[in-house]
Each structure stands twice: as structure tokens, then as C-alpha cells.
Amino acid sequence: MKLRHRLPLPIFCLAALWLALLPCAAQASAQLQCMFEVNSETHHTVHGVATDPYTVAAVPIGNRFRFKAILLAAAQDAAQGAPAAIESVNLYIYYNTRRQPMVMQHTQYLQPLPLRNPAPDALTGRVAVYSPLLGKELQYHCALAEVAP
């Protein structure tokens, strides 16, 4: 006489539920959350993943600075339509001159990992940039957060 081993029904249901929810957890995406302080004003920006870096626009910060954040997804993930891992984060700070914006700072982070509840300065730390003409200060910090869709 052979004994058959069967999983109890509640354990089977829990395993099926866990497998069903697994794809939902994988659908979280990355979001760059930044805060700026200039001329006693505070500005908050949120940036999502971009597929084309040339279409990302710079955001005005106060009347003297501009900020551009480009979050690029890994090519293999973007082609499959899956939630993409972040290949790189490029941050640009511009100073507005009379003729055109001038790049003051370019920072690149390669393959950063989004965090569920990051500290506000988890990615960049606290950064201070000074304008070339009047020495105006722009302070900023950014965090790469994992957010649900």
C-alpha cells in the first residue's frame, strides 16, 4: 500500500496567491525625487524613466538655474516591456545666461538601485552649486525611489 503525500489545501492556496502577486510586485518603477533651495525658495521635482534622452526637458529652478534629470532604462528590459532596471541617472545643472543656458554641473550615476523608502538625499547627498557671476547658491538633493504603478 502506497501513501500519497498531499499538500494541505491552505498551503497550496497561499503558494498560488504568492505566485499570483509576484508579477505585481515586479511592476514597480523608479522615480527620481529632488528638492532644491535657491533664494529662500524650495522647489520639488519628480522625474520618471525616459526612453529617449533627447526629449527630456530642463526644469526652471528659480529664475537663474535649470535642472535636467535623465533616467535611462536598460535596453534589454525596455525592449521586453518589463519593468526596466535603471542603466544610468544623469543630472544636469544649468545657469541661465543672456544668450543661452550654460552647463555648470553634470553628474552620472551608473546602475543605481531604487529604494522603497529612501532618505531625501540617498542618491546625491546634499550638493551646493554656485552661479559664476553673482555667486548665487543652489542647494539640492535627490533620491531614487521605487514606486508602485
C-alpha positions as CSV (number, residue, x, y, z in Angstrom):
1,M,0.0,0.0,0.0
2,K,1.5,3.3,-1.1
3,L,0.8,6.5,0.8
4,R,0.4,9.6,-1.2
5,H,1.7,12.9,0.2
6,R,-0.6,15.8,-0.4
7,L,-0.1,19.4,0.4
8,P,-2.8,20.7,2.7
9,L,-5.2,23.0,0.9
10,P,-4.3,26.2,2.8
11,I,-0.6,25.9,2.0
12,F,-1.4,25.3,-1.7
13,C,-3.7,28.4,-1.7
14,L,-1.0,30.5,-0.1
15,A,1.6,29.4,-2.6
16,A,-0.8,30.1,-5.5
17,L,-1.6,33.5,-4.1
18,W,2.1,34.3,-3.6
19,L,2.8,33.3,-7.3
20,A,-0.1,35.4,-8.5
21,L,1.1,38.5,-6.6
22,L,4.7,38.1,-7.7
23,P,4.3,39.8,-11.1
24,C,2.5,42.8,-9.4
25,A,5.5,43.4,-7.2
26,A,7.8,43.4,-10.2
27,Q,5.7,46.2,-11.8
28,A,7.2,48.8,-9.5
29,S,9.1,51.6,-11.3
30,A,11.8,54.0,-10.5
31,Q,11.2,57.7,-9.8
32,L,13.8,60.4,-9.0
33,Q,12.6,62.8,-6.3
34,C,14.6,66.0,-5.9
35,M,14.4,69.1,-3.7
36,F,16.0,72.4,-4.5
37,E,16.7,75.5,-2.3
38,V,17.5,78.8,-4.1
39,N,16.9,82.4,-2.9
40,S,15.0,81.2,0.2
41,E,12.6,79.2,-2.1
42,T,12.1,75.5,-2.1
43,H,11.2,73.6,-5.3
44,H,10.3,69.9,-5.6
45,T,10.6,67.9,-8.8
46,V,9.8,64.3,-9.7
47,H,11.3,62.6,-12.8
48,G,10.4,59.3,-14.4
49,V,12.3,56.8,-16.6
50,A,13.0,58.1,-20.1
51,T,13.3,56.1,-23.3
52,D,14.8,59.0,-25.3
53,P,17.2,61.2,-23.5
54,Y,16.9,63.9,-26.2
55,T,13.3,64.6,-25.4
56,V,13.8,65.3,-21.7
57,A,13.3,69.0,-20.9
58,A,15.1,71.0,-18.3
59,V,13.0,72.4,-15.5
60,P,13.5,76.0,-14.4
61,I,14.6,76.4,-10.7
62,G,14.1,80.0,-9.6
63,N,15.0,82.4,-12.3
64,R,18.7,81.7,-12.6
65,F,19.0,77.9,-12.8
66,R,17.6,75.0,-14.7
67,F,17.7,71.3,-13.9
68,K,17.5,68.2,-16.1
69,A,17.4,64.6,-14.9
70,I,17.6,61.7,-17.3
71,L,16.8,58.2,-16.0
72,L,17.7,55.7,-18.7
73,A,16.3,52.2,-18.6
74,A,18.5,49.2,-19.5
75,A,17.9,48.4,-23.2
76,Q,17.2,44.7,-22.8
77,D,14.4,45.4,-20.2
78,A,12.8,48.2,-22.2
79,A,12.7,46.0,-25.4
80,Q,10.9,43.3,-23.5
81,G,8.3,45.6,-22.0
82,A,9.3,44.5,-18.5
83,P,9.8,46.9,-15.6
84,A,13.2,48.3,-16.5
85,A,16.3,48.4,-14.4
86,I,18.0,51.8,-14.4
87,E,21.1,51.8,-16.5
88,S,22.1,55.4,-15.6
89,V,21.0,58.6,-14.0
90,N,22.4,61.8,-15.5
91,L,21.8,65.1,-13.7
92,Y,22.5,68.5,-15.3
93,I,22.5,71.9,-13.6
94,Y,22.4,74.9,-15.9
95,Y,22.9,78.6,-15.2
96,N,20.7,80.9,-17.3
97,T,22.9,83.4,-19.2
98,R,21.6,86.1,-21.5
99,R,22.3,84.1,-24.6
100,Q,21.7,80.5,-23.6
101,P,21.8,78.1,-20.6
102,M,25.3,77.2,-19.5
103,V,26.1,73.7,-18.1
104,M,27.5,74.1,-14.6
105,Q,27.5,70.5,-13.4
106,H,26.9,67.1,-14.9
107,T,26.7,64.1,-12.6
108,Q,26.3,60.5,-13.7
109,Y,25.3,57.5,-11.5
110,L,25.7,54.1,-13.2
111,Q,23.2,51.3,-12.4
112,P,21.7,52.9,-9.2
113,L,19.2,50.8,-7.3
114,P,15.8,52.3,-6.4
115,L,15.0,52.1,-2.7
116,R,11.5,51.6,-1.2
117,N,11.7,54.4,1.4
118,P,14.9,56.3,0.7
119,A,16.2,59.2,2.7
120,P,15.7,62.5,0.7
121,D,19.4,62.7,-0.1
122,A,20.0,59.0,-0.7
123,L,21.3,59.2,-4.2
124,T,23.2,62.5,-4.4
125,G,23.9,63.6,-0.9
126,R,23.5,67.3,-0.3
127,V,25.0,69.3,-3.2
128,A,25.7,73.1,-3.4
129,V,26.4,74.8,-6.7
130,Y,27.2,78.5,-7.2
131,S,26.5,80.7,-10.1
132,P,29.6,82.1,-11.9
133,L,28.5,85.8,-11.9
134,L,26.9,86.7,-8.6
135,G,27.8,83.6,-6.6
136,K,24.1,82.7,-6.1
137,E,23.8,79.3,-4.3
138,L,21.6,76.4,-5.4
139,Q,21.4,73.5,-3.0
140,Y,19.8,70.3,-3.9
141,H,19.4,66.6,-3.1
142,C,17.8,63.7,-4.8
143,A,16.7,60.1,-4.0
144,L,15.9,57.3,-6.4
145,A,12.7,55.7,-5.1
146,E,10.8,52.6,-6.1
147,V,7.2,53.4,-6.5
148,A,4.1,51.3,-7.3
149,P,2.4,52.0,-10.6
